């Protein structure tokens, strides 16, 4: 994952509703939930939910699959793991000290 992709993922997760949707889908596992089930759990208007699902799908955080009139949403664990790995690869690598310039 590059910095641009990571920024998009984390930007989308900076919204409380999107985070709630994603956490609910993570708890549901690989099977996912229908949009109706998500709406029922979170008790938000369908138009609002659709907007947030579109944003999460745009960042590849969730996958959608249509079954007739029903749309199933699933977390994209590959992208989630890549995002966590992106953050963790910088863990404890150190930061070089910068020298202060003497005041003139």
N, C-alpha and C positions, 0 to 999 in steps of 0.2 A: 504494500500500500504506500502510495506517495503522499506528500504533504497536502496536495490539493484534494485528493480523495478523503483523507483523514479529516480535513477541515469541513468538508461537506457532511460527513457522517456525524461529527460532533456538533455541527451547527444545527442539524435536524434534531438532535437529542437535547438541545438547549430549550426545548419547549415542553412544559409540564404535561400537556395532553399527549404529545407524541411519545414521551417517555413512558407514560402510563399505558399507552397502547402496546408499545414494544415489550414492556415488562410483563403485561398480561399474556402476550403471545409467547414470550420465553417460558413462562410458567406452563403454558399449554403444550409445550414440546413441539416435536416435528409435525404432529398432526395439525396444529394450528386451530384457528377458530373461524367461523363465518363472520361476516361483517355484522349480521344481526346479533350474534352472540357477543361480539365485542361491544356493540351498542348497549346491549342489555346489562353487561357487567359494569360498564363505565357510566351509563346513564347520561349520554350526551346526544345532542341532535344528530341525525344522520348526515345532514349537510356538513356539519362541523367535523364529524368523524371521517367522512369521505375526503375532505380537504387534508386532514392529517395523514391518512393512509396514503394518499397520493404523494405527499412529501416524503414519507418513509420509504415508499417504493422507489421514488426518484433517487434516493441515496443508496438503493439496493439493500436496505436494512430488513425489508420484508419482501416476500414473494406472494403474488396473488395468482389464484387459479379459479377459473370460472367452471361451475358445474350447473349447467342450465341457467336458472335465475339466481343461483346462490354463488357467492364469491367467497372462497376460502383464503385466509391470510396466514402465512407461516413466517416465523423469524428466519432470516438468512444467517445461520450460525457461522458460515464461512466468513462473511464480511464482519460480523461481530468479533470473531476471533482475530481477524486481521487487524482490526482497530485496536484491540487490547494489546496485541503483539507490537503494533506500531508504538504505543506508549511505553510498553515495558522494555523495548530494546534500548531505550535511553537510560534505563534505571542504573544508577550508581556508576556511571562511566566517568564521572568527574567533570569538573568545569575548571579550565585553566584560570589561574589568578590573573587579574589585569592590574597592571601597574598604574598608579595614579600619576597623572602629569603634575609636575611641580608647578605651583602657582607662580606666575611671573610678575 
